[in-house]
Amino acid sequence: MEDTWKKILETYPESNFLQSPLWAEANRLIGHKLVVRTFHEKGLVFGIIKDAKRGRYLEIPGGPLIDWDDKELVKEVFDEIIKVANEEKCVFVRFRPQLENTPENQKRLENIKVIKGIDLRLAPMHLHAQNTVILDLSKSEDDLLMDMRRQTRYEVRRSEKLGLVVDEDSNEDSFNEFHSVQVTTAKRQGFVPPSKKELLAERSAFSPNNIKLYKVTTDSGEAVAYGLILIYGNEAEYFEAASTDLNRKLPGAYALLWRAIKDLKKEGIERFNLWGIAPPNVEHHRYSGVTTFKTGFGGRVIEFIPAHDIVINKLRYKLDEIVENARKKKRNL
């Protein structure tokens, strides 16, 4: 099964870790039930059964990976997804395909509606970096620097002049330290951090070659910033971050990303997904600050097709929709 799985992933250049066996293993270690289906060695569905207080649901991150123009395949895949969701007593299925949000791709998504009785809706919450920035690492270091906003380039060079030290160490003690700092960062910035169990599951699943944990310190050893990078195939993700109060004064995050860019280039990684920015034309979004930071590195701003839900249990789903809309408003998402 895993060989077929990897072979299918290779046929979809847009795929990343979200539909990979490594992400499946991380979720298995967390304790989630997994769903994996392949279709004629040309289509893939990897899903995660998640149990929330408001109801069980099936999440399909970055997928399914299929030829969206093949209407017969689309029907076969979603018939199976709906069958699994019913068997698992899910309230809904949430998926966010790895398709850019263009009129052509929106039309392709309409092929799902050939399934009789399907209740397809826009999800009330986004799923996995729907809006993001992706850097082309095939460019030279000089070109990557020139692509940066002037202020970003200044901060990268200032980090070198200040003697900030960037180390990469993915041992368990480093992850425990990262988790502790991220909890503090989350309280300061108002987001929900992953649990230590989740972080250690990611470390176990992606180690040793597909994960990097960076730490930035001053020349006297004071911690400034942290960043967790996940890698699969041709793409790397700036997946998690944390910082101390020193990062407000020092360009620690700039030093970290520039070091990561250079390391990933040396390893032949083609794309660096900076993982999550605010949607266009949305004021007071929680990601507004980080959007300015990430877009400063240049790259291409991408919006994927938004997350969609297939409603299985209409009554239970209505409750979920109310809760998620309230949560979205509270978190400025």
N, C-alpha and C positions, 0 to 999 in steps of 0.2 A: 504493500500500500504506500509506504513512504517514498519508494523510488518513483512510483507513478505520480505521486503528489508533487515531488520536486520537478519531475519532467514537465508537468503541466505548468508549474510556476515559471519555468524557463521560457515558455511560449508566450507569456504575458509580460512584456518589458516594463509595464507600469506597476507591476506587483511589488510589494515590499514585505516586511516582516509580519504584517497583520494576518496574512493568510498562510504563514509558514509553519512547518512542524515545530520550530523553536518557540513561537508564540503559543502554540498548542500545548507544548510541554510546560511552559510557564503557568498557563491557566490550569493545567492538570495538577501541578504542585500546589497551587492556591486552593484547589478543592472543587473546581467547577467540572461539571459534566460536559464532554465534548461531542460534537457531531462532525463527522468528516464524510463527504460523499464526492466521488469522482464520476464523470460522465464521458464515456467513450474516449478517455485519455485526452479530452480537449476542454473539459469544464470542471471546475472545482468549487465546492462549498465547504468552508470550515466555519463552524458555528460554536457558540458557547452558551450553554444553558445557565442563566443567571437567576438567582432567587432574591428578589427584592421584597421589602415589607408590603408593597402595594401589589405584588404579584410576580409570578415567574414569566420570564421572556427569553426568546432566542435571539442572540446578538450575532450578526455576521459582519465582522469588521473588515473594511477594505474589500468587500466582495458582494456577491459571488464573482468569480473570475470566469467569464463565459463570452462567447461571441454574441453580442447583443442584437446582431442583425439576423441571427439564426432563430426564427420564431419558434420552431419545433423544439430546439434545445432550451430556449428560455422557458417555454411551457413545461417541459420535462423537469427542469431544475426547480422551478417554483412550485410545481405540484408536489415534489418531494419535500421541499422546505415546509410547505403547509401541512403535509402529512406528519412530518416529525414534530412540528409545533403542536398539533392536535394530540399526538401520542404522549408528548411530554406535558400536556395540560398547560401550555403557555397562554398567557393573555394576549401576547402579540409577538411578532417578529420584527426586529429592527436591523436594517442593513444600510450601509453607505458604500455604494459601488466605487471602484477606483476609476471613475470616469470624470473628466473635466465638465464643469457646468456650462455646456454650450447648448444652443437650440437643437443641434443635431443629436446630441446625447440625451437631451430631455425627450426627444421624439423616440429614441431607441428604448427608453425606459417605459414608454407607453405600451411596448410589446407585452409587458406583464399583464396588461388589462384584458388580454384575450382569454385569460383564465376565468371561467364562469363563476360569478359570485364573489370574486376577490374584493376585499375592502382595503384599498391602498391609500395611505395618507402621508402627508409630510409629517415627520416626527417633530414633537414639540422641543426636543433637545438635539444639539449637534452630536456627532459621533466621530471621534478620532481625527482632529486636525482637518476639518472640512475646508478651512481657509488656511493657507500656509505659504511659505517661501521656500523654493528649491534652488540651490546653487548648483551650477554646472562645474564639477570638479575636473573636467577634461581641460579646462582653461589653465594657463600658466599662473604661477603665483602673482606675477606682475599684473596680469590682466584681472585677476580676482581682486587685487588691491585697487586697481583703477575703477572697477565696477562699484566699489564701496562709496557711500556718501562721504563727503569730505570730512565731516565730523567723526564718522566711524573710523576712517583711515587715521585721523589724528589720534583717536583714543587707542587704536592698536599700537601705533608708534610710541605713544606716551607710556603704555604698559611696559614696553621694552626699556625705555629710558628710566622708568622707576624701578626696574629690576624685579618685577613680579615673576614669581617662579610657578610654572605649571607642571605638575606631576601627574602621571597616570598610574593608578594602582587599583585593581579590582578585587583585592582580598576581602574577606568577610568583615574584618575590623573597619576597613575603609567604608564599607556599605553601612555599617552600624553608625559610624560617625556622620555619614551623609544623611541618613534617616533622621538623626537627632537635629541636625541643622535645618533640614527641610521642614520638620515640624514647627520649628521657630519661625522660619520664613513664611510658612502657611498662615500662622497666626497674624503675622505682621501684614501680609498682603491679602488675606481673606480668601484662600482657596483650600480645597480638601486634598491633603497629600496622600500618596499611597501608603499602605501599612508596611511595616518592616517585613512582614511575611510576603507581601507582594514583591518588594524590592529584592529580597533574597531568592524568591522563586525565579525572577528574571535573571539574577546573577547565575543561578544554577543552570537554567535552561540555555543561556546564551554564551556561557563561558566555555573555553577560554578565548576564542577567536572572534566572537561576534558582539562583544560588549566592552566598553571603555568607560571608566569612571575617572574624571579629571578633578583635580583640586588645585586651586590657585592660592598661593600664600605670598606674603610680603617677604623681603629678603631677611627679615628677622623671624620668620616662621608663623606669622599670624594668618589665620584662615580668612580668605576673602570670598571665594566663590567655588561652586561645585557644578559639575555637569555630567549627566549620564547619557551615553551614546549607544544606541542599538544598531546593529548592522545585519542586513540580510541581502544576498545577491549583489546588485549594483547600487543599492541605496543604503544610506545611513540616516538615522533620526536623532535629533537633539531632543531626547525623549523626556528627561526630567532635569530640573535645575534647583539650586538652593544658593543662598548667599548670607553673609553676615552683614552687620551694619557698616563694616569697612567698605563694602562694595558701593555704597552711596558716594564715597569720596574717591575711590580708586577704580580704575577700569579693569576690574578682575574678569568680568564676563566677556569683555572684548578680547583679553589675552587668552582666555579659555577657548573661545570659538576659533580664533586664528590658529592656535596650536592644533585643535581638532581638524580644521580644514587641511593643514599641511600634512598631518599624520594620515588622514584618509586618502589624500592624493597619492601619497607614497605607496599605499596598499592597493591602489588601482580602483578605488570606489568612484563611481561616475557621478552620483547625485548625493547631495546633502540636504535633507528635508529638515528645516528649522522648526517644524512641528507646532503650528498653531499661532494664528494672528487673528485680529478682529475682522469681522466681515466688513466689506466696503460700505461707506456712508452710514455707519452706525455710531452715533455719539455716545460717550460715557460707557463704552464697553469695557468689561474687566480686562480685556487683553490690549487695550489701547496703548499703554506704556510699553509693553513688550513688542508690540507691532512696530513702533518707531525704532526700537533697538534692532529687531531682526531684519526689517526691510533696509536698514542702513548698510547691510552687507551685500546689497545688490541682489542678484538672482531673479527668478521669475515668480511673481505672485500668482498663485493658483487657487481657484475655487473649485472644489469637487462637487458633483451632484450631491445635494443635501440628503441627510439621513431620511429614510422613509420607513413607515411602519405598515405591516400587514396585520390588520386587526383580526384576532381569533375569537376573543370574548368581548363583545361590545360593551356590556355593562361594566365589567372590571376595567376595561380600557379607559372608559370615561373618567373613572377615579384617578387612574394613572396620569391622564392628560391634565387634569386639574392640578395635581401635585407638581408635575413637572413644569407646567407654565408658571406656577407660583415660585418654584425654585429658580427658574430661569430669570424671572424678574428680580428676585432677591439678590442673585449673584451677578447681576448686570451682564448677562450673557446674550 
